[in-house]
């Protein structure tokens, strides 16, 4: 569709969104039918027990889990936010999305956190607390608070999904936001309910095919349009100075939401980096951890993370493409321009409405629906696992058999879904719930999640207190009072840290035997020298083995120095390719190649062989079952 036709059509209709053609609707319905069938086909193998329902029996290939991880991070609501931020702030918008949209924690997961999680050999992040803090009262306190926190975060993500999906679909379908959301939720609920993680990951493969087609098509269409588009001055500048152009306009139009970010831009980006580093070093829980618990081995946990990083490249070229196409429409004038500039979250639906041909539009919208559903189904399945494994089975019905647990899993899945849809109706906008999840609750929760790996004196009561204080502070400071980020973030973190310290030092420390076993099983970074020495004195490891563990830490540290710039540089290179920012694109590409070579020598070549992974699993699977009970994660 040419710009003249777009402008004429928009003027004639007086609308900025064009209705879908019949063929586009058929394509979307066909996709929804396909994922429903895939989910149903997988239902038989998912009904054997909790291990199959929530972890796929640890039999799913790493490349399928990697696709699923990438797809789950490629959500519709997040894409709408990211496109709007880059549209307003240019390349600076990339730094804003370090708060969560970039997924920079994948670099940390790639190097060390994914293997630490897989070595845990548990089913959920809450169950993990038992191997770190034990199964006595303090271990149970950490376990229960972790289960509650992860359930709350899962509910928040479902609300976020519902709000974004509804806002997007009402632009194309003649139904209300609630009706549009309910249609998607019902289908996602069906196959998640029937087939658990199997249905989630294998429908994610179908969804990623559509997403990649969507991303590649938009990338190259926008690449061809770029020479016809004038981007604002400073749009391609990578700087921490306050943005100009539309960024300044937003500051004037909506100072309550954007003013604090733009007014203290550099400070806010620093806080985003701190938040992401805590998340990367400590973990995030939810469906992210679930993928690594489900991996066949720690080697495959690392490989699936690398695949997820590479696949995320297409999301960011698509973001850049949508931004270029958005400016193309703005410069044509008319109702499309007004709709975009008044609400930049509308860039995505307006662009899809007017710049894509019939047929392609249906495929692209189906791809974005796929992105939304992949986040929804992953969150739903993981959230139900906390409710059933860590709350129902642990504290309400410890004697429940597999049939009863499967029934409870499906009830929990439906309950979580219904609660999320209902609460989404009262959330004002997508960015508000995203900000609360990433920088509000996250600021408090990531502190105890970080400390658990590195500080041996940190105990279960400290984790429970830090988590409780952090969640409460996150809700009050970021939700009820809506304090500016540069006030709420450090205050929330400080309150969480205070809870961790009070809870830890006011109560007994974890038993040395538990800490020695944890050190031997995981080999984490941090202040574990005392327990390494105890293990050597007891003959549990040799001096040579102790040295080998130290060398692993050094390799991980060097690898991390390559992994972070590798991930950042490939994403910036892709965006700059679409923007025709050739100098920055070339520099980022060279950096990506250099860091990729470094990762090959310091990370890939030091991955454990499958044979060594199998030997470790044979020993530690049994050991973990002794610690947390026979009903833990499935053996191989």
VOMITOR-237106 format. One line per 10 residues: their letters; for each residue x, y, z of C-alpha. Coordinates in pm, 1 decimal, padded with zeros to 6 digits. Layout:
N
A	X:Y:Z | ...
//
This chain:
636
XXXXXXXXXX	00000.0:00000.0:00000.0 | 00151.6:00330.4:-00109.6 | 00167.2:00633.7:00121.2 | -00087.7:00813.5:-00097.9 | -00334.1:00525.9:-00070.5 | -00276.9:00504.6:00304.4 | -00339.9:00873.0:00352.3 | -00651.5:00871.5:00129.9 | -00795.7:00561.4:00297.7 | -00736.1:00695.3:00646.1
XXXXXXXXXX	-00889.4:01030.0:00558.5 | -01192.9:00859.9:00403.7 | -01260.5:00638.2:00701.9 | -01155.2:00890.3:00963.6 | -00983.3:00604.8:01144.0 | -00622.8:00508.3:01206.4 | -00691.7:00132.3:01209.5 | -00811.6:-00057.2:00903.2 | -01038.8:-00363.0:00945.8 | -00900.3:-00707.9:00872.1
XXXXXXXXXX	-00977.4:-00877.6:00542.0 | -01149.8:-01216.7:00541.0 | -00830.7:-01399.6:00441.3 | -00640.5:-01241.3:00732.9 | -00908.3:-01354.3:00976.9 | -00892.5:-01707.8:00830.8 | -00513.6:-01716.2:00876.6 | -00543.6:-01608.7:01241.1 | -00816.1:-01865.1:01311.1 | -00608.8:-02132.5:01136.4
XXXXXXXXXX	-00312.5:-02057.6:01361.6 | -00526.4:-02074.8:01675.2 | -00666.6:-02408.3:01558.6 | -00316.5:-02542.2:01487.2 | -00176.9:-02466.1:01834.3 | -00489.4:-02615.8:01989.9 | -00435.2:-02939.6:01795.2 | -00063.7:-02950.5:01886.6 | -00147.7:-02904.1:02252.1 | -00410.4:-03176.6:02241.5
XXXXXXXXXX	-00173.7:-03423.6:02071.5 | 00080.4:-03372.2:02350.9 | -00177.7:-03427.1:02625.9 | -00130.8:-03804.0:02660.4 | 00240.0:-03789.4:02747.1 | 00190.8:-03504.0:02993.4 | -00055.0:-03685.0:03218.3 | 00184.5:-03938.2:03376.0 | 00272.6:-03722.8:03676.9 | 00398.3:-03383.5:03795.7
XXXXXXXXXX	00746.1:-03442.9:03651.3 | 00600.0:-03480.4:03302.7 | 00339.1:-03206.8:03344.1 | 00575.6:-02936.7:03474.4 | 00921.9:-03047.1:03346.1 | 00847.3:-03261.2:03043.0 | 01015.9:-03554.9:03215.9 | 01351.5:-03387.7:03144.3 | 01335.1:-03543.4:02798.8 | 01273.5:-03237.0:02579.9
XXXXXXXXXX	01570.8:-03157.1:02346.1 | 01770.0:-02843.0:02427.1 | 01698.1:-02679.0:02090.0 | 01322.4:-02706.2:02155.0 | 01362.7:-02557.7:02503.6 | 01584.0:-02283.3:02356.3 | 01316.3:-02191.3:02103.0 | 01057.5:-02193.5:02380.9 | 01273.6:-01967.0:02600.3 | 01318.2:-01718.0:02317.3
XXXXXXXXXX	00949.2:-01729.7:02224.4 | 00838.3:-01676.8:02584.3 | 01051.3:-01359.7:02602.0 | 00912.1:-01236.9:02266.8 | 00575.3:-01120.9:02396.9 | 00319.7:-00891.8:02236.3 | 00271.7:-00654.0:02529.9 | 00645.2:-00609.0:02578.1 | 00693.4:-00549.7:02206.1 | 00431.8:-00273.8:02212.1
XXXXXXXXXX	00613.8:-00106.9:02501.7 | 00959.9:-00143.7:02349.5 | 00847.5:-00010.2:02011.1 | 00688.8:00293.9:02177.6 | 01001.1:00367.6:02383.8 | 01243.7:00334.0:02091.2 | 01004.5:00540.5:01877.3 | 01021.4:00823.2:02131.5 | 01380.5:00796.2:02252.1 | 01570.1:00640.4:01962.6
XXXXXXXXXX	01861.7:00410.6:02045.1 | 01845.7:00540.7:02402.4 | 01526.7:00337.1:02430.0 | 01741.3:00024.1:02417.9 | 01898.8:00129.0:02748.6 | 01555.9:00187.9:02904.8 | 01461.1:-00169.5:02817.7 | 01762.7:-00305.3:03003.6 | 01507.6:-00308.6:03288.7 | 01361.7:-00626.6:03136.0
XXXXXXXXXX	01289.6:-00605.1:02764.6 | 01645.8:-00676.4:02650.6 | 01658.2:-00997.9:02853.2 | 02016.9:-00924.3:02949.6 | 01997.1:-01182.1:03227.5 | 02038.8:-01442.0:02950.8 | 02409.6:-01352.4:02934.0 | 02450.2:-01444.9:03301.2 | 02240.3:-01757.5:03254.9 | 02454.9:-01858.7:02959.5
XXXXXXXXXX	02779.0:-01849.1:03153.9 | 02699.0:-01980.7:03499.6 | 02345.9:-01943.3:03633.5 | 02184.6:-02195.3:03396.6 | 02422.0:-02470.9:03505.0 | 02376.3:-02380.4:03872.9 | 02000.2:-02410.9:03829.7 | 02026.9:-02741.3:03643.4 | 02265.1:-02878.5:03907.5 | 01994.7:-02809.6:04165.4
XXXXXXXXXX	01788.1:-03100.2:04023.8 | 01457.0:-02970.7:04160.0 | 01120.2:-02899.7:04002.7 | 01058.1:-02537.0:04108.0 | 01250.0:-02234.2:04231.8 | 01069.7:-02264.2:04565.8 | 01171.4:-02630.0:04607.5 | 01529.8:-02514.1:04549.3 | 01517.7:-02349.9:04893.7 | 01527.1:-02692.6:05055.5
XXXXXXXXXX	01871.6:-02778.0:04920.1 | 02007.6:-02436.8:05024.8 | 01841.9:-02387.5:05364.9 | 01734.6:-02738.8:05462.8 | 01393.0:-02880.8:05545.3 | 01357.1:-02755.5:05903.2 | 01153.9:-02447.0:06004.9 | 01383.2:-02193.5:05838.0 | 01392.1:-02398.5:05519.2 | 01013.9:-02419.4:05520.0
XXXXXXXXXX	00987.0:-02042.9:05577.1 | 01206.4:-01972.2:05272.6 | 01023.4:-02235.7:05070.7 | 00677.6:-02095.8:05148.0 | 00770.5:-01730.3:05091.4 | 00937.3:-01821.5:04762.8 | 00627.9:-02010.1:04650.6 | 00402.6:-01715.9:04738.0 | 00633.2:-01461.2:04569.4 | 00657.0:-01665.9:04249.9
XXXXXXXXXX	00281.3:-01714.9:04242.2 | 00228.9:-01338.5:04279.1 | 00479.4:-01266.7:04001.2 | 00310.8:-01523.7:03777.3 | -00024.5:-01357.4:03841.7 | 00130.2:-01018.7:03759.4 | 00267.6:-01151.8:03429.7 | -00073.9:-01293.0:03337.5 | -00235.6:-00954.6:03410.9 | 00032.8:-00790.6:03197.0
XXXXXXXXXX	-00034.9:-01035.6:02912.9 | -00411.4:-00990.2:02929.7 | -00389.2:-00611.1:02928.9 | -00150.2:-00595.5:02634.7 | -00325.9:-00862.4:02428.8 | -00664.2:-00699.5:02478.6 | -00536.1:-00354.0:02387.7 | -00371.6:-00490.1:02072.5 | -00658.2:-00706.7:01945.4 | -00932.6:-00446.2:01993.3
XXXXXXXXXX	-00760.2:-00247.4:01719.4 | -00850.6:-00519.1:01469.1 | -01152.2:-00705.2:01605.7 | -01498.3:-00552.5:01665.1 | -01506.7:-00675.4:02025.4 | -01426.1:-00536.0:02367.9 | -01085.4:-00566.5:02532.3 | -01219.5:-00829.1:02774.5 | -01373.6:-01036.7:02494.7 | -01056.9:-01029.3:02284.9
XXXXXXXXXX	-00848.6:-01133.2:02584.2 | -01091.2:-01408.5:02676.3 | -01067.0:-01565.6:02330.5 | -00687.7:-01592.6:02349.1 | -00686.0:-01696.5:02712.1 | -00937.3:-01975.0:02652.1 | -00725.8:-02131.4:02376.8 | -00399.2:-02093.2:02568.6 | -00564.4:-02230.9:02880.3 | -00693.5:-02534.7:02691.5
XXXXXXXXXX	-00362.7:-02665.6:02562.7 | -00170.9:-02568.9:02876.3 | -00432.5:-02745.6:03086.0 | -00420.7:-03056.4:02869.2 | -00049.7:-03098.6:02804.0 | 00155.8:-02898.4:03055.7 | 00512.9:-02808.5:02960.0 | 00505.0:-03040.5:02656.6 | 00220.7:-02839.7:02508.5 | 00386.2:-02511.2:02603.2
XXXXXXXXXX	00723.0:-02578.7:02438.1 | 00600.3:-02754.7:02125.8 | 00337.1:-02490.8:02053.1 | 00617.4:-02238.2:02110.3 | 00804.5:-02397.1:01817.5 | 00504.8:-02334.0:01590.2 | 00478.3:-01982.6:01728.6 | 00849.2:-01908.1:01673.0 | 00817.2:-01998.9:01304.0 | 00544.6:-01738.5:01269.6
XXXXXXXXXX	00737.1:-01487.1:01480.2 | 01054.4:-01518.1:01276.5 | 00860.0:-01477.4:00953.3 | 00696.6:-01169.0:01105.1 | 01027.0:-01022.8:01221.3 | 01213.0:-01088.3:00896.2 | 00933.2:-00948.9:00679.9 | 00902.1:-00628.7:00884.8 | 01282.0:-00591.8:00905.5 | 01336.1:-00593.5:00530.8
XXXXXXXXXX	01026.0:-00391.1:00448.1 | 01142.8:-00121.6:00689.4 | 01497.8:-00143.7:00555.7 | 01363.1:-00046.6:00213.1 | 01159.8:00242.0:00360.1 | 01441.0:00387.7:00567.0 | 01571.6:00624.4:00298.0 | 01225.0:00780.8:00273.4 | 01205.6:00849.1:00647.7 | 01360.1:01137.2:00841.0
XXXXXXXXXX	01444.3:01041.6:01197.1 | 01466.3:01315.0:01465.6 | 01799.2:01476.3:01548.6 | 01992.7:01268.4:01797.2 | 01772.2:00962.9:01736.7 | 02072.2:00739.8:01659.1 | 02288.6:00877.9:01939.3 | 02390.6:00631.7:02209.3 | 02408.8:00861.9:02508.3 | 02282.9:00894.2:02864.6
XXXXXXXXXX	02189.6:01259.6:02816.6 | 01823.6:01358.2:02829.2 | 01661.1:01280.6:02488.6 | 01517.6:01553.0:02266.2 | 01240.4:01551.3:02004.5 | 00943.1:01332.1:02082.5 | 01100.9:01235.2:02413.2 | 01071.7:01597.3:02525.7 | 00713.8:01613.2:02394.0 | 00621.6:01312.8:02605.9
XXXXXXXXXX	00777.8:01482.8:02906.2 | 00543.0:01776.0:02847.3 | 00233.1:01568.8:02767.9 | 00260.6:01310.4:03041.5 | 00503.9:01424.2:03311.3 | 00364.3:01179.5:03566.8 | 00475.3:00871.6:03371.6 | 00774.4:00989.6:03168.5 | 00897.7:01293.7:03353.9 | 01098.3:01111.0:03622.8
XXXXXXXXXX	01263.5:00883.7:03365.3 | 01356.8:01156.7:03119.6 | 01444.2:01412.3:03385.8 | 01703.9:01182.0:03548.1 | 01778.8:00962.2:03249.1 | 02133.7:00859.3:03337.0 | 02043.9:00780.5:03699.8 | 01748.9:00567.8:03591.1 | 01961.8:00372.2:03341.8 | 02216.3:00307.8:03617.7
XXXXXXXXXX	01935.3:00165.4:03831.7 | 01819.5:-00051.6:03542.9 | 02172.9:-00190.1:03511.9 | 02188.2:-00262.7:03886.3 | 01853.1:-00436.3:03869.6 | 01955.8:-00646.2:03568.5 | 02286.8:-00743.3:03728.9 | 02106.9:-00860.0:04042.6 | 01863.6:-01056.2:03829.5 | 02141.3:-01206.9:03619.8
XXXXXXXXXX	02351.8:-01309.5:03918.5 | 02063.1:-01426.4:04136.8 | 01794.6:-01554.8:03903.8 | 01437.3:-01453.6:03845.0 | 01230.1:-01766.6:03913.6 | 00905.8:-01832.3:03729.6 | 00899.3:-01990.4:03386.4 | 01259.3:-01886.5:03316.7 | 01405.0:-02118.4:03580.2 | 01162.1:-02391.1:03475.0
XXXXXXXXXX	01334.7:-02429.3:03136.1 | 01669.5:-02500.1:03304.2 | 01522.6:-02740.1:03557.9 | 01370.0:-02923.4:03257.7 | 01694.0:-02947.9:03055.7 | 01847.7:-03293.3:03011.1 | 02185.6:-03180.0:03148.3 | 02380.5:-02870.7:03251.0 | 02550.4:-02874.9:02910.7 | 02214.0:-02854.2:02736.2
XXXXXXXXXX	02103.4:-02580.3:02977.8 | 02390.3:-02366.1:02848.1 | 02325.2:-02447.6:02482.5 | 01955.4:-02361.6:02502.9 | 02048.9:-02022.7:02651.9 | 02284.3:-01943.8:02363.8 | 02007.6:-02030.4:02118.8 | 01763.9:-01801.1:02303.6 | 02013.8:-01511.7:02285.8 | 02067.7:-01555.9:01911.6
XXXXXXXXXX	01694.9:-01583.8:01838.1 | 01626.3:-01263.1:02032.8 | 01814.6:-01081.0:01754.4 | 01503.6:-01095.8:01533.8 | 01282.6:-00931.3:01792.3 | 01502.3:-00623.1:01800.3 | 01537.8:-00588.8:01423.6 | 01157.4:-00606.9:01413.7 | 01134.6:-00334.7:01679.3 | 01359.4:-00110.9:01470.7
XXXXXXXXXX	01155.1:-00190.5:01161.3 | 00827.1:-00099.8:01330.2 | 00977.4:00228.7:01449.7 | 01087.6:00321.9:01096.6 | 00744.8:00232.5:00960.5 | 00583.6:00434.6:01239.9 | 00779.5:00746.3:01143.7 | 00689.7:00682.5:00782.1 | 00320.3:00701.6:00873.2 | 00363.9:01003.1:01101.1
XXXXXXXXXX	00526.9:01195.3:00819.0 | 00223.9:01124.4:00597.3 | -00005.9:01307.2:00841.2 | -00372.8:01224.2:00899.9 | -00541.7:01027.5:01179.1 | -00258.8:00769.1:01185.6 | -00010.6:01039.7:01281.3 | -00231.1:01178.0:01559.3 | -00300.7:00833.9:01703.6 | 00070.1:00744.3:01716.6
XXXXXXXXXX	00195.1:01072.0:01862.0 | -00081.6:01083.2:02123.8 | -00017.1:00724.8:02234.0 | 00313.7:00572.2:02113.8 | 00195.6:00228.8:02232.4 | -00026.4:00240.3:01921.6 | 00270.6:00238.7:01680.6 | 00254.6:-00139.7:01650.9 | -00117.5:-00182.8:01565.4 | -00131.3:00125.5:01340.3
XXXXXXXXXX	00171.0:00015.7:01137.8 | 00035.5:-00336.1:01095.0 | -00300.6:-00196.4:00990.0 | -00180.4:00032.4:00710.7 | 00157.9:-00084.6:00585.2 | 00110.5:-00458.6:00539.8 | -00070.1:-00620.9:00244.0 | -00365.6:-00856.7:00282.5 | -00251.5:-01207.9:00370.0 | 00079.8:-01093.8:00512.2
XXXXXXXXXX	-00110.6:-00889.2:00769.1 | -00289.3:-01203.0:00890.3 | 00037.7:-01394.0:00925.9 | 00205.9:-01107.0:01112.3 | -00084.9:-01056.0:01352.1 | -00096.6:-01433.0:01410.4 | 00275.1:-01417.3:01488.2 | 00220.3:-01146.0:01748.4 | -00069.7:-01338.7:01898.3 | 00173.3:-01631.3:01914.5
XXXXXXXXXX	00418.7:-01413.1:02104.9 | 00151.7:-01320.7:02357.0 | 00030.6:-01676.6:02401.1 | 00382.9:-01812.1:02452.0 | 00434.6:-01576.5:02746.8 | 00091.3:-01658.1:02882.8 | 00118.0:-02036.8:02862.6 | 00471.1:-02042.3:03008.1 | 00369.4:-01823.8:03300.4 | 00050.3:-02017.8:03359.9
XXXXXXXXXX	00225.5:-02355.2:03368.1 | 00505.8:-02233.1:03595.0 | 00266.1:-02048.2:03827.8 | 00053.3:-02360.2:03871.2 | 00365.4:-02560.9:03960.4 | 00428.4:-02336.6:04264.1 | 00068.4:-02361.3:04376.1 | 00058.4:-02740.8:04350.3 | 00412.3:-02862.9:04422.1 | 00513.7:-02604.9:04680.3
XXXXXXXXXX	00185.9:-02514.2:04852.6 | -00077.6:-02784.5:04799.7 | 00146.9:-03092.5:04815.7 | 00392.6:-02953.4:05071.5 | 00150.2:-02802.9:05323.1 | -00207.2:-02907.1:05243.6 | -00201.5:-03267.4:05120.5 | 00143.8:-03431.8:05149.4 | -00006.2:-03779.4:05089.7 | -00171.9:-03689.3:04758.2
XXXXXXXXXX	-00116.8:-03946.8:04482.3 | -00033.6:-03864.3:04117.9 | -00398.4:-03859.0:04010.2 | -00487.6:-03614.0:04285.8 | -00186.3:-03392.9:04207.2 | -00273.6:-03383.6:03836.8 | -00628.7:-03280.7:03928.7 | -00491.0:-03009.1:04158.0 | -00257.6:-02889.6:03880.3 | -00546.7:-02833.0:03645.1
XXXXXXXXXX	-00756.9:-02659.1:03911.0 | -00462.2:-02429.0:03994.7 | -00409.8:-02352.2:03625.6 | -00773.2:-02247.1:03580.5 | -00778.1:-02044.8:03904.7 | -00462.3:-01851.8:03814.1 | -00599.1:-01778.2:03469.5 | -00937.2:-01652.7:03592.8 | -00773.3:-01430.5:03855.3 | -00537.9:-01278.1:03596.1
XXXXXXXXXX	-00815.5:-01196.9:03349.0 | -01029.0:-01038.9:03621.0 | -00752.7:-00818.3:03761.5 | -00641.6:-00706.0:03414.0 | -00965.4:-00508.8:03385.0 | -00852.5:-00258.9:03651.7 | -00494.1:-00199.7:03529.9 | -00474.0:00138.4:03350.0 | -00189.0:00065.9:03103.1 | 00072.7:-00192.1:03003.2
XXXXXXXXXX	00377.5:00012.2:03098.8 | 00250.8:00059.8:03455.1 | 00217.7:-00312.5:03527.8 | 00549.7:-00381.5:03347.7 | 00724.4:-00118.2:03555.4 | 00577.1:-00259.5:03877.2 | 00688.6:-00612.7:03787.3 | 01040.2:-00528.0:03669.6 | 01142.2:-00235.2:03886.4 | 00893.5:-00247.1:04174.2
XXXXXXXXXX	00858.7:-00603.8:04296.0 | 01184.1:-00692.2:04123.0 | 01386.2:-00442.6:04324.2 | 01287.2:-00617.4:04646.9 | 01283.7:-00978.3:04534.8 | 01616.0:-00980.8:04352.2 | 01811.3:-00895.6:04668.2 | 01733.7:-01221.5:04854.9 | 01756.1:-01415.9:04528.7 | 02106.0:-01275.0:04482.1
XXXXXXXXXX	02228.4:-01330.1:04837.1 | 02121.1:-01695.4:04849.1 | 02399.4:-01800.2:04609.6 | 02694.0:-01601.2:04744.7 | 02654.5:-01546.1:05121.7 | 02670.3:-01870.6:05326.0 | 02554.4:-01703.7:05651.5 | 02231.1:-01601.9:05476.6 | 01961.9:-01834.1:05612.0 | 01601.1:-01931.5:05543.0
XXXXXXXXXX	01454.4:-01677.1:05784.9 | 01664.8:-01405.7:05621.9 | 01535.0:-01507.4:05279.7 | 01175.6:-01510.6:05402.7 | 01209.9:-01171.2:05575.1 | 01388.3:-01011.3:05278.6 | 01128.6:-01146.0:05036.2 | 00836.0:-01036.6:05253.5 | 00978.5:-00689.5:05318.0 | 01073.2:-00650.1:04951.5
XXXXXXXXXX	00730.5:-00746.5:04817.3 | 00551.9:-00518.9:05063.1 | 00782.1:-00226.4:04981.0 | 00742.1:-00289.9:04608.4 | 00363.6:-00275.3:04628.4 | 00351.7:00028.3:04858.5 | 00624.2:00247.7:04707.7 | 00571.8:00159.4:04339.7 | 00202.1:00080.4:04345.0 | 00012.3:00268.6:04613.4
XXXXXXXXXX	00236.6:00579.4:04622.8 | 00386.3:00560.6:04271.1 | 00710.1:00723.8:04380.1 | 00958.3:00821.9:04107.0 | 01193.6:00540.8:04009.1 | 01505.2:00704.4:04153.0 | 01331.0:00719.6:04494.0 | 01132.2:00394.9:04492.6 | 01404.3:00165.1:04358.7 | 01676.8:00232.5:04618.8
XXXXXXXXXX	01419.2:00248.7:04900.0 | 01270.1:-00086.5:04801.2 | 01613.6:-00243.8:04780.0 | 01718.1:-00095.8:05113.6 | 01405.0:-00230.6:05285.9 | 01462.9:-00574.3:05135.4 | 01829.3:-00573.8:05243.6 | 01723.9:-00468.9:05594.5 | 01483.4:-00762.1:05609.3 | 01755.4:-01001.4:05490.3
XXXXXXXXXX	02005.0:-00881.5:05753.6 | 01758.8:-00876.4:06046.0 | 01614.6:-01215.9:05958.4 | 01959.7:-01370.2:05915.7 | 02138.7:-01242.3:06224.5 | 01839.5:-01274.4:06457.5 | 01814.1:-01647.4:06388.9 | 02051.0:-01948.4:06381.4 | 02267.3:-02013.0:06078.8 | 02215.6:-02302.5:05839.0
XXXXXXXXXX	02374.1:-02632.2:05945.3 | 02729.3:-02678.0:05810.5 | 02646.7:-03015.9:05654.5 | 02373.6:-02857.6:05441.7 | 02607.6:-02579.8:05328.2 | 02889.5:-02823.5:05245.9 | 02651.1:-03033.5:05036.6 | 02522.6:-02720.6:04862.6 | 02875.6:-02608.0:04781.1 | 02971.1:-02951.4:04647.6
XXXXXXXXXX	02654.3:-02983.2:04441.0 | 02641.4:-02633.9:04286.6 | 02996.6:-02489.3:04312.0 | 02870.1:-02128.7:04327.9 | 03075.3:-01811.6:04340.8 | 03095.9:-01625.0:04669.2 | 03232.0:-01673.6:05018.7 | 03236.5:-02052.6:05025.7 | 03604.2:-02102.3:05113.2 | 03528.2:-02231.0:05463.9
XXXXXXXXXX	03300.9:-02503.3:05328.1 | 03542.9:-02598.5:05053.2 | 03804.5:-02648.7:05324.3 | 03564.6:-02860.3:05534.6 | 03490.8:-03075.8:05230.0 | 03864.5:-03129.0:05169.7 | 03931.7:-03210.2:05535.2 | 03653.7:-03470.0:05534.6 | 03787.0:-03625.3:05214.9 | 03474.2:-03531.8:05019.1
XXXXXXXXXX	03686.5:-03369.6:04747.0 | 04057.3:-03378.0:04672.5 | 04287.8:-03077.9:04657.1 | 04302.5:-03128.8:04280.3 | 03922.8:-03117.5:04258.2 | 03921.3:-02799.7:04467.4 | 04163.9:-02637.6:04223.4 | 03948.6:-02749.5:03931.4 | 03650.2:-02575.2:04089.0 | 03849.1:-02252.6:04124.9
XXXXXXXXXX	03953.5:-02269.9:03758.4 | 03585.4:-02308.5:03663.3 | 03508.2:-01984.2:03847.5 | 03785.2:-01799.9:03663.1 | 03666.3:-01928.6:03325.2 | 03311.1:-01822.1:03409.9 | 03424.9:-01472.4:03506.6 | 03618.8:-01427.0:03183.2 | 03329.1:-01571.3:02982.1 | 03087.0:-01325.2:03141.5
XXXXXXXXXX	03307.1:-01038.2:03021.9 | 03247.8:-01168.2:02668.6 | 02883.6:-01274.7:02705.9 | 02734.1:-00939.7:02809.8 | 02886.1:-00731.0:02526.6 | 02812.8:-01018.9:02284.7 | 02441.4:-01004.6:02357.9 | 02422.5:-00625.2:02361.9 | 02628.0:-00582.9:02044.3 | 02429.3:-00828.2:01829.6
XXXXXXXXXX	02104.0:-00656.1:01924.3 | 02238.0:-00305.4:01859.0 | 02395.5:-00420.7:01531.5 | 02058.4:-00553.6:01415.5 | 01877.9:-00231.6:01502.7 | 02141.9:-00014.5:01338.7 | 02122.4:-00229.3:01023.5 | 01755.3:-00136.9:00989.3 | 01820.8:00229.3:01078.5 | 02108.8:00246.7:00823.2
XXXXXXXXXX	02342.5:00360.7:01100.1 | 02636.3:00192.3:00929.0 | 02922.5:00307.9:01150.2 | 02754.5:00191.3:01471.1 | 02637.3:-00127.2:01298.5 | 02991.8:-00210.3:01187.9 | 03139.8:-00139.5:01531.9 | 02875.7:-00352.1:01704.5 | 02925.4:-00634.5:01454.5 | 03301.3:-00640.4:01510.5
XXXXXXXXXX	03242.2:-00646.2:01885.8 | 02995.5:-00935.3:01849.0 | 03243.9:-01139.4:01643.4 | 03529.3:-01072.1:01885.6 | 03317.9:-01166.2:02188.0 | 03180.0:-01470.9:02009.4 | 03534.6:-01599.7:01959.1 | 03608.5:-01537.1:02326.1 | 03297.6:-01730.6:02428.0 | 03402.4:-02023.5:02212.1
XXXXXXXXXX	03737.0:-02061.6:02387.6 | 03641.4:-01972.5:02745.4 | 03281.1:-02098.1:02762.7 | 03192.0:-02353.0:02494.6 | 03515.0:-02551.2:02510.1 | 03478.6:-02577.7:02888.7 | 03123.6:-02714.1:02889.2 | 03098.1:-03051.3:03060.7 | 03067.2:-03352.1:02831.1 | 02741.5:-03545.8:02828.3
XXXXXXXXXX	02922.8:-03838.5:02987.1 | 03039.6:-03628.3:03283.3 | 02692.2:-03476.5:03317.6 | 02538.0:-03823.3:03331.9 | 02781.2:-03934.8:03603.8 | 02702.0:-03626.8:03812.8 | 02329.6:-03680.5:03771.5 | 02349.7:-04043.4:03880.0 | 02501.6:-03934.7:04211.1 | 02324.1:-03606.3:04280.9
XXXXXXXXXX	01974.0:-03706.9:04169.1 | 01965.8:-03963.7:04447.5 | 02127.6:-03723.8:04694.1 | 01872.6:-03450.0:04624.8 | 01584.5:-03694.3:04665.2 | 01723.9:-03780.6:05006.4 | 01731.8:-03410.9:05101.4 | 01389.4:-03300.9:04976.8 | 01196.5:-03628.5:04952.0 | 01120.4:-03896.9:04696.5
XXXXXX	00849.3:-03688.7:04530.1 | 01098.1:-03434.6:04393.2 | 01187.7:-03374.3:04029.7 | 01194.7:-03678.3:03800.8 | 01507.0:-03884.2:03759.6 | 01653.7:-03940.1:03416.7
//
